[in-house]
Amino acid sequence: MNNSQFSPASFTTINFELTQSIATLTLNRPEKLNSFTRVMHEELRQALSNVEADPNIRCVVIQGAGRAFCAGQDLADLSFEPNAMTDLGDLIGNNFNPLITRLRSLPKPVIAKVHGIAAGAGANLALGCDLVIASQKASFLQAFVNIGLVPDTGGTLFLPEKVGIARAVGLAMLGERLSAEQAAEWGLIWQCVAPDALDSTVDALASKLAALPTRALGAIKKTMYASSQNSLNVQLSLEKDLQRELGNSLDYAEGVQAFLEKRTPKFVGK
Ligand code: LHQ
């Protein structure tokens, strides 16, 4: 299906809401725990194109409707062509992989707001976001092994990077739920909060991020996510190049000016 056929108003599997400079993307198939279908992938692609193209958007929140965050691939929607067996490599290569690379390369902060179960590719979608805030009612499940698969959607990189290889292997091999509290203790996510504090915590965090110097946040993502692949010299050189670019930004000028004038800076994201 052609992307131009989609607009936020016509989305059927996600909601796209823009409040000031914060875009909230809600996975919206609550009866199937927001599992991914072909249509949802297409709509997510369009939503992310909107986010990329709109300089006014300075923070993104991803959440799920109903009781779950996301249960991964819809296992009843695997046949993308009628009567055809789906090649899982194609399904992943054309859908989950670009989703993760786009979130990671998006030069804006992305928050995962996880209030319930995040399973399979749904768990790794959350872990692919920059900051994960979860409710004490939430849990994370590397469900792949339970259906004979290996973690995908970045899981085999995110897990060892965030919690170390011993815990990563245990989570992937055992396919058991990890509570949000344990996930926060292990460093898998940024924060675990009481269920009734989730909305206010995420609202405050999104507002804060949206008011920070967006280009610097984009550069932070770029450097941090490149670091595991690079030598110190390459990383130092990347920092130098990005600092050169940021040194020409309006927000750098404003940050220094505000410091010298002993006032709060007003960043515009440029
Ligand atoms: C679902 C799903 C679901 C469809 C709940 N699909 N309906 C990449 C490449 C190709 C193939 C495979 O996938 C991937 C990436 C992946 O994501 S692999 C991992 C796929 N996900 C899973 O294996 C998780 C499957 N779901 C579960 O294990 C459970 O539903 C969890 C633990 C998430 C939640 O358990 P409960 O809270 O007990 O809920 P439930 O099982 O009763 O689910 C509620 C409904 O949602 C139910 O529908 P129904 O019509 O019976 O009420 C489920 O069938 C449906 N649902 N996950 N992934």
Boltz pocket constraint, residues with backbone or C-beta under 6 A from the ligand:
constraints:
  - pocket:
      binder: B
      contacts: [[A, 30], [A, 31], [A, 32], [A, 33], [A, 35], [A, 70], [A, 71], [A, 72], [A, 73], [A, 74], [A, 75], [A, 76], [A, 78], [A, 88], [A, 91], [A, 92], [A, 117], [A, 119], [A, 120], [A, 121], [A, 122], [A, 141], [A, 143], [A, 144], [A, 146], [A, 147], [A, 149], [A, 152]]
      max_distance: 6.0
